[in-house]
């Protein structure tokens, strides 16, 4: 028994002209892009908040050092003070590297080395950093590097930031101060 070719042709023509499900096709093509944009903007927002918290905590702590309100300027003490002033940060003390370098006043306008060493969590090693708290009237460059996990691992491709590895961000904050005479 053979089928009528005209009947088969009318079936396909009717099927191709059918509008049912057209919105589903548009939704399926647009939705992944919208979700990717949402996750990338959420990741960028969280990253920006954490960077702002690090900048503020470092500035407040170094201000107290500069004014002589903090006498114990050991790395561990400054790390704990910085971490106490931060919110939205996981394992701050373990993930924060702090560097202090005394600069001569003649080289104050020179740009320091921009490569900052951060904690390598893959090998569980802390970098060897210069830590010179400085004496009165000395110019001190302070850099803090905080390593934080990525919140949405799928958004790494969308959010490209310096210091980004596969699963973490490196947040770097820098400040300069001159210790006031006591």
C-alpha positions in Angstrom: 0.0 0.0 0.0 1.5 3.3 -1.1 0.9 6.6 0.6 -0.4 9.6 -1.3 2.6 12.0 -1.8 0.2 15.0 -1.7 -1.0 14.0 1.7 2.5 13.7 3.0 3.5 17.1 1.5 0.5 18.8 3.2 1.5 17.2 6.5 5.0 18.6 6.4 3.8 22.0 5.1 1.3 22.2 8.0 3.9 21.1 10.5 6.5 23.8 9.3 3.8 26.5 9.5 2.7 25.6 13.0 3.4 28.3 15.6 2.9 26.2 18.7 6.1 26.0 20.7 7.8 29.0 19.0 8.2 30.8 22.4 9.9 27.7 23.8 12.6 27.8 21.1 13.3 31.5 21.8 13.4 30.8 25.5 15.8 27.9 25.1 18.2 30.0 23.0 18.2 33.1 25.2 18.0 31.6 28.7 21.5 30.2 29.0 23.0 33.6 27.9 20.8 35.4 30.5 21.8 33.0 33.3 25.5 33.4 32.3 25.2 37.2 32.5 23.5 36.9 35.9 26.1 34.6 37.4 29.0 36.8 36.0 27.5 40.0 37.4 26.9 38.3 40.8 30.5 37.1 40.8 31.7 40.5 39.9 29.6 42.1 42.6 30.9 39.8 45.3 34.5 40.3 44.1 34.1 44.1 44.2 32.6 44.0 47.7 35.5 41.8 49.0 38.0 44.1 47.3 36.4 47.1 49.0 36.3 45.4 52.4 40.0 44.6 52.0 40.9 48.1 51.0 39.0 49.6 53.9 40.3 47.2 56.5 43.9 47.8 55.4 43.5 51.6 55.4 41.9 51.6 58.9 44.6 49.3 60.3 47.5 51.2 58.7 46.0 54.5 59.9 46.2 53.3 63.5 49.8 52.1 62.9 50.7 55.5 61.4 49.3 57.4 64.4 51.1 55.1 66.9 47.8 53.6 68.3 49.1 50.1 67.5 52.5 49.3 69.1 52.7 45.6 68.2 53.2 45.8 64.4 54.0 42.1 63.9 52.7 40.5 60.8 50.4 38.2 62.8 48.9 41.0 64.8 48.3 43.2 61.7 46.7 40.3 59.9 44.3 39.6 62.8 43.4 43.3 63.0 42.7 43.5 59.2 40.7 40.3 59.3 38.6 41.5 62.2 37.5 44.5 60.1 36.4 42.5 57.1 33.1 40.8 56.3 32.2 38.2 53.6 35.7 36.7 53.7 36.5 33.0 54.3 39.5 32.0 56.4 41.0 35.4 56.3 44.1 34.8 58.5 45.1 31.8 56.5 44.6 33.4 53.1 46.1 36.8 53.7 49.7 37.7 52.9 51.0 41.0 54.2 54.2 42.7 52.9 55.8 45.9 54.3 58.8 47.6 52.6 60.6 50.7 53.8 61.2 53.0 50.9 63.6 55.8 50.7 62.0 59.2 50.4 64.0 59.8 47.2 62.4 56.7 45.6 58.9 57.6 46.8 57.8 58.6 43.4 59.1 55.5 41.7 56.7 52.8 40.9 57.3 49.7 43.0 57.4 46.2 41.6 53.8 45.3 40.7 54.1 41.6 41.1 52.7 40.7 44.5 53.1 37.2 45.9 50.0 35.6 47.3 49.6 32.5 49.3 49.7 29.3 47.2 46.8 27.2 48.5 47.6 24.3 46.1 50.9 23.6 47.8 49.9 25.2 51.1 52.9 27.5 51.2 53.1 31.1 52.2 55.4 33.3 50.2 58.6 34.8 51.7 57.8 38.5 51.9 59.7 41.5 53.2 58.3 42.7 56.4 59.8 46.0 57.7 57.4 47.9 59.9 59.6 51.0 59.6 60.7 53.6 62.2 59.5 57.1 62.8 59.4 59.3 59.7 60.1 56.4 57.3 58.0 55.8 54.3 56.5 52.3 54.3 54.8 50.6 51.3 52.2 48.0 52.5 50.7 45.4 50.3 48.1 42.8 51.2 47.0 39.9 49.0 43.9 38.0 49.9 43.1 34.7 48.2 39.4 33.9 48.0 37.4 31.1 46.4 35.2 31.7 43.4 31.5 31.6 44.4 30.1 30.5 41.0 32.8 28.3 39.3 30.9 28.5 36.0 31.4 32.3 35.8 35.2 32.2 35.6 35.0 32.3 31.8 32.9 35.4 31.9 34.8 37.3 34.6 38.4 37.7 33.6 40.4 39.4 36.4 44.2 39.7 36.9 45.3 37.0 39.4 42.4 34.7 38.7 43.2 31.0 38.6 40.8 28.2 38.1 39.1 28.3 41.4 40.3 31.5 43.2 40.7 35.2 43.0 43.7 37.2 44.3 42.6 40.5 45.8 45.5 42.9 46.1 45.4 46.2 48.1 48.3 48.6 48.4 48.9 51.7 50.7 51.7 53.9 51.7 52.3 55.6 55.1 54.8 57.5 57.1 54.9 56.7 60.8 54.3 59.8 62.9 56.9 60.7 65.5 55.9 59.6 69.0 
